[in-house]
Amino acid sequence: MLAWTIYIPLSAGLALLLARPRSAIVARWIALLSAAATLGLALASVLQFHGSSERLVTIAKLPWIPALGIQYFLAADGISITLVLLTAIAAVVGILFSWNVSHRPAEFFALYLILIGGVFGVFLSFDVFLLFAFYELAIIPKYFLVAIWGSTRREYGAMKLVIYSFLGSALVLVGMVAVYAVLPSPTFDMTAWSQAVFPRSFQLWVFPFIFVGFGVLAGMWPFHSWAPTGHVAAPTAASMLLAGVVMKLGAYGALRVGMALFPEGARFWAPWIGWLAVIGIVYGALVALVQKDFKFVIGYSSVSHMGFVLLGLASLNLIGLSGAVLQMFSHGIIAGLLFGVVGRMVYERAHTRDLDTLETMGLAKSIPSAAGIFGLAIFASMGMPGFSGFVAEMQVLVGAWHSSPTFALLAGFGILAGVAYSLRALQKSFMGSPARASRRERRLAGGGAGKMDPISVPEGLGGLLLLACTLIVGLYPASLLNLIVPALESPFFEGLLRPLIK
Amino acid sequence: MTSVEYLKWLEFVLPETILAAAALAVLFIDRLALRDQSPNVRNLLGSMFGIFACLFSIFWMSQSTVRGVLGPGIVHLTSVTILAKQLIVILAIGALALACESKFTPHLGEFLSLLLLSTTGLMFLVSAENLLMIFLCLELATLPLYILACFDKTDKRAAESALKYFLFGSLAAAFTVYGMSMLYGYAGTLVLSDVALKLRSVAPEPMLLVGVTMTLAGFAFKIAAAPFHLWAPDVYQTAPLSAAAMIAAGSKLGSFVVLTQFTAVALAPHSGKASWEAWFPGSTPVLAILAGSSMIIGNLVALRQTSVRRLLAYSAVAHAGYMVVVLAGNPAGAMAPVLFYAFTYGLTIIGAFAVVSVVQNQNGSSDDAMGAFDGLSGRSPTLALCLLIFLLSLAGIPPLAGFFGKFYVFGEALRSKPALDLLWLVVLAIGMSAVSLYYYLLVLKHVYVFSAGADTPRLHIPIILRCTILLLAAAVLVLGIAPGLVLNQIPGGH
C-alpha cells in the first residue's frame, strides 16, 4: 500500500507535465489531492505500524535486472515510516504555501510532484541500486524548480545545488560499484549487504565515500555551502522541501546505507564525523547570527540543525541514533515552517527579506498571525521544551555525551548561539517598530505597514498543520519513538549497535 | 570447391549481402526510375527503401540459425556478433530515417547508397576475427563516411572538416596497419586467437609494445578517444545530419565491438597492468591513458562550448572514454556493457542531433548556438521534453538508459581479477561524469528557463522526423527502465 506514495505523485506529475492544463486551479488541486492521498497513506501505515510487532514490512520484491542481482525491493521499517510521514506532511503544506504560483503552474506542480515521488522512493527502497536511482531522480526537478521559479541569484543557486548533489551521489556511486565488484554473486539487497560482513580494510575506505556522498546532501560541513544559497534562491515550496525533506535524504542515506552496512567503517570514522558535525552546528549558528537576509538566517540555521542529526549519527548509540532520526523529522517540520513564513508570508507581502528594512516595517502589527506562527516556530527551532526540537536535540546531546563529552559541550554552545540568532531574527523581522524608522527608510520600505494582505486560508492551514506536528511530537515523543527505536533494535542495525548495547 | 560451398558462404554473409545489394539498388532506382520525380519524393522513397532493406536484414538475422566461423576468422557468427550486427543496423535505420527530410543535396541516391555501404562494412567488422579482415572492414566502413561528411557541397566548413577527418583517418589507418604488421611479425598468423597463443610465449619486447600501441592508436581514432579526437568536433558540427548520426552512433558501436574483441582476445597475454601501485607496459596502460585523457579533455573542453553540436562532440569524446574504462579494467567481461552502452548512446546521440537539426533548420542560418534554444519548451513542448530525455540520459540520470549503461560499465570495470584493480580510473570517470551534468544542464537551461523572443514562431517539425525523435526518446526511457530487453540477448554477459 505504501508503494502508492511513490506512484501517485510520479504519475500525477507526469500527467501534469504531458497534459499541461492551462488553468492554475486544476494544476494545484491535482497536486494537493495527490499529496493529500500520500499523507493519508502515510498516516494509515503509521497507525498500522504502531499496532504490529513486525519490524520490517516488505512492500514489493521483484527481480528487476536479474543479471546484476538488482531487485525492485520496497520495504519499510519504523525509520522509513517516520520519514515518509514527514515527506507527506511537507508535501501537502508546500502545496498550500504555493497556492499563488501563477507562472507556468502545471510545470511547477509537475516537477514538485516528481521530486516528492523520488523522495518517497528513497525512503522506501531496500535495494541499494533502486535507492540510488530514486535519489538521483530527485536531483533534476530541484534544478528547474529553483532556476525557473526562484528568486535571488536563482540560476547560480540552482546549478550549485545540483552540482553538489550530483558530486555527492558520484561519491556514493563509487562505493556502490566497489561493493558490486567485490561481491562474489552480485546483489544489491540491503538486507543481504547487512548480513555480508565486508573485510575491515574494505569498509574503512568505502565508508567515507558513501557517508560523505550522502553527507553532502545532509549539509555536512564543509560541503554545506549549497544549502544556504540553494534555499535562498528556491521558491518557497521548494525551499521548504529542500530544507525539510531533501536534506533528510542525505542523512537517511548516510544512516541506512553508510553506517548500517559498513559498521566497522562507521566506528573508525565516527570521531571525525563528530568533529565535522560539531563544527557545522557552531559554524552554522554563528554565521546565521550575522546574516542580513532573513532567508539566509534560516538557511544557515538548517546547517546548524542538520549538524545535530550528524552528531547523533556519530554517537553510535541507541539514544543518539534515535535522537538523530527524531531530529530529522523535527527539523523537517520546523524548517519547513520557517521557510514558509519567510518566503511566502513575509517576502511576498513586504517584497524584501532584508532584516534592517523589515525592522522598520513593524510586521507584527500588519500581519499578526504570521508573527504568531513565526514566534512559535522560532521557539520550536531554539529547542524549547514542549516542541519536537527539544526532545530530539536532548537525545542527541545525551547520546553525544556518552560517546564524548567534548562534543556535547561544544554542541551545547551551538544551542546558545542558536537562541541568539533566533531571537535576533524574531526581533528584527517582526518586532521592529515603524515609529523609530526615519522617513527615508519608510519611503524605501514602500509605504510601510497597514496595507498588507491578511494571511490567506491555505497559508494559515499549512502553518497550523506544521505547528500541530511539532507540538504533538514535542508533547508525546513516543508517537514517533515507538516507531524509531524498534527499527534501530532490529537485525538490520545489529552490526552497528550490537557491541554497544551490551 | 563446389557450388554448394558457395551457397554455404552466402548463408554466412546474407544479411550483409542484402544491404550491399540495397546500396546498389537505391543508386539505380534513384538514377533510373525516380529521375523525373520531385526531390521530396525521391528522398522519401529512397530512404524508405533503405529502411526496408535494413529491416529485412534484421529479420533475416533473427531467423537465421547459421553459426560458426567462415575461413580463417573472416566471419565468425555467434549470438553476440549477430546481436551486434542487428544493433548496428538499427542505428543505421535511425540515420536513414533522418535522411528522409533532408534537402541539402539533389544526389540523395548516392548519399543513401554510401550510408548503406558503410553499414555493410560495420556489419562485417564486428564478426571479423582476422587482422587483415578487420583492417579491410574498417576501411570499407570509413571511406564512405569521409564522403558523407562533406556531402553538402555548398558548405565550405563541411569540406574543411571532411578533409581533416580524411587526413586524420588515413594516418590512423596507417598506424593500425603498421601495428598489425608488427603483431603479425611476432605471431606469424592473422587470426586473433592464434595471435594470442603465439604471443603468450613472447616476452613483452619494446617492438611488440610499439605494435600494440600503434594498433590501439588507430582504433582510438575511430572511436574518437583523446588525443586522437581532433576531427570529431568539426565533423559533428558540419556534417549533414544523418552522416553525423552514422559517424557518432553506428560507426562507434562497430569500432567498439571490434576493439573489445581485439583487446580481450589478441592482446590478453600482454595486457600489462595500470593499477595505482604497479604499472607494467601492455594494452591496459595504453587504454587507461586513452580513457583518462578522453574523459578529462572531453568533459573539460565541453564546458566551454557555445555551439551545441560541438558540445555534443566533446561529450562524445568523454563517452568514448567511459567505455574504454571497462576495456582497460576488465576486457574479458567488457562485451556486454560495451554493447549496451554503445547502443543506447547511439540512440541518444541520434535523437539529440535530430533535435538540434530541427532547431537549426528553423533558424535558417544553421545556427546551433545555445541561444537558438531559448524557450524551446514553449515553442515545442514535446521536442523540449525529448531533448531533456536525451541530454539527461547522456548525463546518466535514472531512469534513463545512460544511467544504467554507466553503472554497468563502471561496475564491470572493477570486476577484474583481482577486483578493484583500476579503482583510480573508475573514480576519475565517475567524478568526470558529475562534471558533465553541468554542460548538459546549461543547454537545458536555455530550453526550459529562458524564454524565446516575442516574434519567435512555433516550431514546425516534419512528421517523419517527429516520429523518429519520439521513438528514440521512448527507446531511451524504456531501455533505462528495462535494460533486460538488450541484456538478455547477450549470452555470457552474466
Boltz contact constraints between the chains, C-beta under 6 A:
constraints:
  - contact:
      token1: [A, 65]
      token2: [B, 483]
      max_distance: 6.0
  - contact:
      token1: [A, 65]
      token2: [B, 484]
      max_distance: 6.0
  - contact:
      token1: [A, 67]
      token2: [B, 487]
      max_distance: 6.0
  - contact:
      token1: [A, 67]
      token2: [B, 494]
      max_distance: 6.0
  - contact:
      token1: [A, 133]
      token2: [B, 398]
      max_distance: 6.0
  - contact:
      token1: [A, 136]
      token2: [B, 397]
      max_distance: 6.0
  - contact:
      token1: [A, 136]
      token2: [B, 398]
      max_distance: 6.0
  - contact:
      token1: [A, 137]
      token2: [B, 398]
      max_distance: 6.0
  - contact:
      token1: [A, 140]
      token2: [B, 397]
      max_distance: 6.0
  - contact:
      token1: [A, 144]
      token2: [B, 448]
      max_distance: 6.0
  - contact:
      token1: [A, 147]
      token2: [B, 449]
      max_distance: 6.0
  - contact:
      token1: [A, 148]
      token2: [B, 449]
      max_distance: 6.0
  - contact:
      token1: [A, 163]
      token2: [B, 438]
      max_distance: 6.0
  - contact:
      token1: [A, 166]
      token2: [B, 434]
      max_distance: 6.0
  - contact:
      token1: [A, 166]
      token2: [B, 437]
      max_distance: 6.0
  - contact:
      token1: [A, 167]
      token2: [B, 434]
      max_distance: 6.0
  - contact:
      token1: [A, 170]
      token2: [B, 430]
      max_distance: 6.0
  - contact:
      token1: [A, 170]
      token2: [B, 431]
      max_distance: 6.0
  - contact:
      token1: [A, 170]
      token2: [B, 434]
      max_distance: 6.0
  - contact:
      token1: [A, 173]
      token2: [B, 430]
      max_distance: 6.0
  - contact:
      token1: [A, 174]
      token2: [B, 427]
      max_distance: 6.0
  - contact:
      token1: [A, 174]
      token2: [B, 430]
      max_distance: 6.0
  - contact:
      token1: [A, 177]
      token2: [B, 410]
      max_distance: 6.0
  - contact:
      token1: [A, 177]
      token2: [B, 411]
      max_distance: 6.0
  - contact:
      token1: [A, 177]
      token2: [B, 414]
      max_distance: 6.0
  - contact:
      token1: [A, 180]
      token2: [B, 411]
      max_distance: 6.0
  - contact:
      token1: [A, 181]
      token2: [B, 414]
      max_distance: 6.0
  - contact:
      token1: [A, 181]
      token2: [B, 415]
      max_distance: 6.0
  - contact:
      token1: [A, 181]
      token2: [B, 419]
      max_distance: 6.0
  - contact:
      token1: [A, 181]
      token2: [B, 420]
      max_distance: 6.0
  - contact:
      token1: [A, 182]
      token2: [B, 419]
      max_distance: 6.0
